[in-house]
Amino acid sequence: MTPVAIRPEKLKDSIAAALGGKARQITVALDEVTVVVAAADYLEAMRTLRDAESCRFEQLIDLCGVDFSSYADGIYEGPRYCVVSHLLSVSLNQRVRVKVFCPDDDFPLVPSVSDLWNSANWFEREAFDLFGIVFDGHNDLRRILTDYGFIGHPFRKDFPLSGHVEMRYDSEQRRVVYEPVSIEPREITPRIIREDKYGGLH
């Protein structure tokens, strides 16, 4: 029988008690609990969330990178890169979101949690490939979605929409060749301006 999920406020209190000083911030919004931890405490905090009796988050169901460089129209002044994980406790029927910010924008680095959850292996490779976030301790950190010789990280906000190079198969050379981008950049997204509370939204 599946246990009844506890209220988010109670989950927030139990996570705060388990993490203690390792939790920089714990918030509840839209019935979801979000925990922010420092990079130095990240690995131990995640281990605690997995092993503590009141938490028991046995599954890491998602991990991704975030680039905050243009967040809030440039008003945001915190660290640029963040790793966001979503944990699930099947035994206690509860979920939590964990955020850790990379302290160095020039070399974004956080510990790997792939030894705690096997599912983190590919998720961390994806965040490395697309955002350039390095996961210290990952045993096979290499690109997973882009091509072998790909330059840059395509989900960074400063990466050009058309990329740096284009590739095609050359039948005379009988191989794939890389060339400068030949397409002209253009705006294809219509700008929509909505009035306040449009459609009942706040």
C-alpha positions in Angstrom: 0.0 0.0 0.0 1.4 3.4 -1.0 1.9 5.7 2.0 0.0 9.0 2.1 2.2 11.9 1.1 2.9 14.3 3.9 2.1 18.0 3.5 4.9 20.1 1.9 5.3 22.2 5.1 5.9 19.1 7.2 8.4 17.7 4.6 10.2 21.1 4.7 10.6 20.7 8.5 11.8 17.1 8.3 14.4 18.0 5.6 15.5 21.0 7.5 16.0 18.8 10.6 18.0 16.2 8.6 20.2 18.7 6.7 20.8 21.1 9.5 23.4 23.8 8.5 23.9 22.2 5.1 20.6 23.7 3.9 21.1 27.4 2.8 17.5 27.8 2.0 14.3 25.7 2.0 11.2 27.0 0.4 7.7 25.8 -0.4 6.0 27.1 -3.6 3.0 25.5 -5.4 3.2 22.6 -2.9 6.8 21.8 -4.0 9.8 21.8 -1.6 13.0 23.3 -2.9 16.3 23.1 -1.1 19.4 25.2 -1.9 22.8 23.9 -0.7 26.3 25.1 -1.1 28.6 23.3 -3.5 30.9 22.4 -0.6 28.0 20.6 1.2 26.3 19.2 -1.9 27.6 15.6 -1.8 27.0 15.1 1.9 23.6 16.8 1.7 22.5 14.5 -1.1 23.8 11.5 0.8 21.7 12.6 3.8 18.6 13.1 1.7 19.0 9.5 0.4 19.8 7.9 3.7 18.1 9.8 6.5 15.1 8.0 7.9 12.7 10.9 7.5 13.8 11.5 3.8 14.7 8.2 2.1 14.9 9.7 -1.4 15.9 6.5 -3.1 15.6 7.8 -6.7 17.1 10.7 -8.6 14.6 11.2 -11.3 16.1 14.2 -13.0 19.2 16.4 -13.0 19.8 19.4 -15.3 21.9 22.5 -15.6 20.6 26.1 -15.7 22.3 29.2 -17.0 21.2 32.3 -15.1 23.2 34.8 -17.1 20.2 36.7 -18.5 17.8 35.8 -15.7 15.3 38.6 -14.7 16.4 40.7 -17.7 19.9 41.0 -16.3 19.0 42.1 -12.9 20.1 38.9 -11.3 23.6 39.1 -9.8 24.3 35.7 -8.3 26.3 32.7 -9.7 25.7 32.0 -13.3 25.4 28.2 -13.3 23.2 26.0 -11.2 22.5 22.2 -11.1 18.9 21.3 -10.3 18.0 17.7 -9.1 14.7 16.2 -8.5 14.5 13.4 -5.9 11.7 10.9 -5.3 11.0 8.8 -2.2 8.9 5.8 -3.2 8.8 4.4 0.3 7.5 7.7 1.8 5.7 9.1 -1.3 7.5 12.5 -1.3 9.6 14.6 -3.7 12.1 17.4 -3.3 14.0 19.7 -5.7 17.7 20.4 -4.8 19.6 23.4 -6.2 23.4 23.9 -6.0 25.1 26.9 -7.6 28.6 26.6 -9.1 30.8 29.0 -7.2 33.1 29.8 -10.2 31.5 31.1 -13.4 34.7 30.6 -15.4 35.0 26.9 -14.4 31.6 25.6 -13.1 32.3 22.6 -10.9 30.2 20.6 -8.4 30.7 17.1 -7.0 29.2 14.2 -8.9 26.4 12.2 -7.2 26.7 9.3 -9.7 28.0 7.1 -6.8 24.8 7.8 -4.9 22.3 7.3 -7.8 23.3 5.5 -11.0 20.8 7.5 -12.9 23.0 10.6 -12.4 25.6 9.2 -14.7 23.9 10.2 -18.0 22.2 13.3 -16.5 25.5 14.7 -15.4 27.1 14.0 -18.8 24.2 15.9 -20.5 24.7 18.9 -18.2 28.4 18.8 -18.9 27.8 18.6 -22.7 25.1 21.3 -22.9 26.2 23.7 -20.2 29.9 22.9 -19.6 29.3 22.1 -15.9 32.0 19.8 -14.6 31.1 17.0 -12.1 34.0 16.2 -9.9 34.3 12.4 -9.3 32.3 11.3 -12.4 34.0 8.3 -13.8 33.1 8.9 -17.5 32.5 12.6 -18.0 32.3 13.1 -21.8 29.8 14.5 -24.3 26.6 12.6 -24.8 24.5 14.6 -27.3 26.8 16.7 -29.5 29.3 15.5 -32.1 32.8 14.3 -31.3 34.5 17.5 -32.4 31.8 19.9 -31.2 33.0 23.3 -29.8 31.2 25.0 -27.0 28.1 24.2 -25.0 24.9 24.9 -26.9 22.5 25.5 -23.9 24.6 28.4 -22.6 22.8 31.7 -23.1 25.8 33.2 -25.0 26.0 30.3 -27.5 25.0 31.5 -31.0 21.6 30.2 -32.2 23.1 29.0 -35.5 26.2 27.4 -33.9 29.8 27.9 -34.9 30.1 25.5 -37.8 27.9 23.3 -40.0 28.6 19.9 -41.3 27.7 18.0 -44.4 28.8 14.8 -46.2 31.1 15.4 -49.1 30.7 12.6 -51.7 34.0 13.4 -53.4 36.0 13.2 -50.2 33.8 10.5 -48.9 33.6 11.9 -45.4 31.8 14.5 -43.3 33.3 18.0 -43.6 32.9 21.0 -41.3 32.4 24.5 -42.8 31.6 28.0 -41.5 27.9 28.6 -40.9 26.3 29.7 -44.1 22.8 30.7 -42.9 21.8 34.3 -42.0 20.6 34.8 -38.5 17.0 35.9 -38.3 14.3 36.5 -35.7 11.6 33.7 -36.1 9.9 34.1 -32.8 7.0 36.6 -32.7 7.1 38.9 -29.7 3.9 38.7 -27.7 3.0 41.4 -25.3 0.2 40.4 -22.9 -1.7 42.7 -20.6 -1.7 42.1 -16.8 -3.6 39.0 -15.6 -4.1 37.9 -19.3 -6.2 34.8 -19.3 -6.6 34.9 -15.5 -2.9 34.5 -15.0 -1.2 36.5 -12.2 
